[in-house]
Amino acid sequence: MIYRRISGTIMAALLISGPTFAEHHKSYGYGADNGPEKWGQLAEKYALCEKGDMQSPIELAGANAKGDVALSVNYQSGPLTVSNKGLAIQSDFAPGSSMTSGGTTFNLIQIHFHTPSEHAISGKRYPLTGHFVHATEGGKLGVLGVMFEAGAANPELAKILAAAPARKSEPTTVSGQMINPNNILPADLSVYRYMGSLTTPPCSEGVNWHVLKDPISASAEQIAAFEKLMGDNARPVRALNNRLIVAPE
């Protein structure tokens, strides 16, 4: 498994990013008392959520540079594995898929979803976003974000939704069902690129963020289904703090 090839420190971070395992949902959420503006006060290990200066998500219209990021994906079809993490729906991927950015290869681990989108572009937040989470062999994290707008139904999302439990669950592999990550991407892979953080506690920094410029479509019914399963699980945008943000040409 990819998890075994990355460092213990990063493995621990992945287990609480996304969001993921249930035990980490006891102390944070998206309500008035335990929501994003309170995360840094809930536990010492969440301090970066409040004090970090490279936090995600951000307003991407604040980009201060332009350039074509050398990004490519080598995604393969694999077994469909889905779980309800309590705060997000997640699909885990089998080893063998990767993303290459600027000459660095990141192995694909999972995709999870937020409603609405976390990143904004000129103030616009899409109704749904998916975050493809990757890690290098050395443990560096890379995320590829894709936005969804209402339109035609997405067949891969339909598979995920059909398998997604209504309540918190462990990952379950659906017998005989495959998923193709390529079908959850737009044709144009132009991205916004910057260094940020996990968007859930512990808000660890050093995450290589790539957010696709072009959205893809999901039906209004699919978006509503994700909203029903997850509720509002989007962290508000954070301060840019003079970071380099590269927008596509």
C-alpha positions in Angstrom: 0.0 0.0 0.0 1.1 3.6 -0.6 0.6 4.3 3.1 3.5 2.0 4.0 5.9 3.9 1.8 5.5 7.3 3.4 6.9 8.5 6.7 5.2 7.9 10.0 4.8 11.7 10.6 3.1 12.2 7.2 1.0 9.1 7.7 -0.4 10.5 10.9 -1.2 13.8 9.1 -3.0 12.0 6.4 -5.1 10.1 8.8 -6.5 13.3 10.1 -6.7 15.2 6.8 -9.5 15.0 4.5 -11.2 14.7 7.0 -10.6 11.0 7.8 -10.8 8.7 10.9 -13.6 9.1 13.4 -11.6 9.5 16.5 -10.4 12.9 15.3 -13.9 14.2 14.8 -14.7 14.4 18.6 -13.0 17.8 19.0 -13.6 19.7 15.8 -16.4 20.2 13.3 -18.1 23.1 11.5 -20.5 24.3 14.2 -20.5 27.5 16.2 -18.6 26.0 19.1 -16.1 23.8 17.3 -15.9 25.3 13.8 -13.0 26.7 11.8 -12.6 29.9 13.8 -12.3 27.8 17.0 -10.1 25.0 15.8 -6.9 26.5 17.1 -8.3 26.8 20.6 -9.7 23.2 20.8 -6.4 21.4 21.3 -2.7 22.3 21.4 -2.0 20.0 18.4 -4.4 22.3 16.4 -2.5 25.5 17.2 -1.4 26.0 13.5 -5.1 26.4 12.5 -5.0 29.8 14.3 -1.3 30.7 14.3 0.0 29.4 11.0 0.9 31.8 8.2 0.6 29.4 5.3 -2.9 28.2 5.8 -5.5 26.9 3.2 -7.8 27.5 1.5 -7.2 31.0 0.0 -8.8 33.4 -2.5 -7.0 32.5 -5.7 -7.7 35.8 -7.3 -4.9 37.1 -5.1 -2.4 35.4 -7.4 0.8 37.5 -7.7 2.4 35.7 -10.6 1.5 33.9 -13.8 2.9 30.8 -15.4 2.1 27.4 -16.8 2.8 24.8 -14.1 4.2 21.6 -15.5 1.6 19.3 -14.2 0.5 15.9 -15.5 -1.4 12.9 -14.1 -1.0 9.2 -14.5 -4.2 7.9 -13.0 -5.4 4.3 -13.4 -8.8 2.7 -12.9 -9.0 0.6 -9.7 -11.4 -0.9 -7.2 -14.0 1.5 -5.7 -13.5 1.9 -2.0 -15.7 4.4 -0.2 -16.3 5.6 3.4 -18.2 8.2 5.3 -15.7 9.9 7.6 -18.4 11.7 9.5 -17.4 15.1 8.1 -16.6 14.1 4.5 -17.2 11.4 1.9 -13.9 9.8 0.8 -12.8 7.3 -1.9 -9.5 5.6 -1.5 -7.4 4.6 -4.5 -5.3 1.5 -5.1 -1.5 2.1 -5.6 -0.4 2.8 -9.1 -1.7 6.3 -9.8 0.3 9.5 -9.6 0.6 13.2 -10.3 3.8 14.9 -11.4 4.3 18.6 -10.8 7.4 20.5 -11.5 9.3 17.2 -11.9 8.1 15.8 -8.5 5.9 12.7 -8.5 3.2 12.4 -5.9 1.3 9.1 -5.4 -2.5 9.3 -5.4 -4.0 8.2 -2.1 -7.6 9.4 -1.9 -10.2 11.9 -2.9 -12.6 13.6 -0.5 -15.3 16.2 -0.9 -16.4 19.6 0.5 -19.6 21.5 0.1 -19.3 24.2 -0.9 -15.8 24.6 -2.4 -13.1 25.8 0.0 -11.0 27.8 -2.4 -12.6 30.9 -4.0 -11.9 32.6 -7.3 -12.8 36.3 -7.3 -15.2 35.6 -4.5 -16.9 32.7 -6.2 -17.2 29.4 -4.4 -18.5 26.4 -6.3 -21.2 24.2 -4.8 -18.9 21.2 -4.5 -15.2 20.5 -4.7 -13.0 17.3 -4.6 -9.5 17.2 -3.2 -7.2 14.5 -4.7 -4.6 13.9 -1.9 -1.1 12.6 -2.9 2.2 12.0 -1.2 5.7 11.6 -2.5 7.9 8.6 -1.6 9.6 11.0 0.9 6.3 12.1 2.5 5.6 15.5 0.9 2.0 16.2 0.4 0.4 17.3 -2.9 -3.3 18.1 -3.4 -5.1 18.6 -6.7 -8.4 20.4 -6.2 -11.3 20.2 -8.7 -14.4 22.3 -8.7 -17.9 21.1 -9.7 -20.6 23.3 -11.2 -24.2 22.2 -11.8 -24.8 20.5 -15.1 -24.6 17.0 -16.5 -24.2 14.1 -14.0 -20.7 12.7 -13.5 -20.6 8.9 -13.8 -17.8 8.5 -11.3 -19.5 10.6 -8.7 -22.6 8.5 -9.2 -20.6 5.4 -8.2 -19.2 7.1 -5.1 -22.6 8.3 -4.0 -24.2 4.9 -4.6 -21.7 3.3 -2.3 -21.5 6.1 0.3 -23.1 5.2 3.7 -25.5 7.6 5.3 -23.6 7.3 8.6 -19.9 7.3 9.6 -18.2 4.1 8.4 -14.9 2.4 7.7 -13.7 2.1 4.1 -15.7 -0.6 2.1 -14.6 -1.9 -1.3 -17.5 -2.5 -3.7 -17.2 -5.9 -5.3 -16.9 -5.7 -9.1 -17.0 -1.9 -9.2 -14.2 0.2 -10.6 -13.5 3.9 -10.5 -11.5 6.0 -13.0 -10.0 9.2 -11.4 -9.4 10.6 -14.9 -13.2 11.0 -15.3 -13.3 13.4 -12.3 -11.0 15.9 -14.1 -11.5 18.6 -16.7 -9.7 18.3 -20.1 -7.5 21.3 -19.3 -5.2 20.7 -16.3 -4.1 24.3 -16.0 -3.8 25.1 -12.2 -3.3 27.7 -9.6 -0.2 26.7 -7.6 0.9 27.7 -4.1 2.2 26.3 -0.8 -0.5 25.9 1.9 -1.8 23.5 4.5 -4.3 20.8 5.3 -7.8 22.4 5.4 -8.8 20.4 8.5 -7.0 20.1 11.9 -4.1 19.8 12.6 -3.8 22.3 9.6 -0.3 21.1 8.9 1.6 23.3 6.5 4.0 22.5 3.7 1.2 21.1 1.4 1.8 21.6 -2.4 -1.6 22.9 -3.6 -2.8 22.8 -7.1 -6.3 24.0 -7.9 -7.7 23.4 -11.4 -8.8 26.5 -13.2 -11.6 24.8 -15.0 -14.6 23.2 -13.2 -16.4 20.1 -14.3 -20.0 19.3 -14.1 -22.1 17.3 -11.5 -25.8 17.2 -11.6 -27.9 19.3 -9.2 -29.1 16.0 -7.7 -25.5 14.8 -7.1 -24.5 18.1 -5.5 -27.6 18.0 -3.3 -26.7 14.4 -2.3 -23.3 15.4 -1.1 -24.7 18.3 0.8 -27.2 16.0 2.5 -24.4 13.5 3.5 -21.8 16.1 4.6 -23.5 19.4 5.4 -21.4 22.6 5.1 -17.8 21.3 5.6 -15.8 24.1 4.0 -13.2 26.1 5.9 -13.4 29.8 5.1 -10.5 31.4 3.1 -7.4 32.3 5.1 -4.9 35.2 4.8 -2.4 35.1 1.9 0.5 36.5 4.0 2.7 37.4 1.0 2.9 33.9 -0.4 3.8 33.2 -4.0 0.6 32.2 -5.8 0.9 31.3 -9.5 -2.1 31.7 -11.7 -2.3 29.9 -15.1 -1.5 32.0 -18.2 
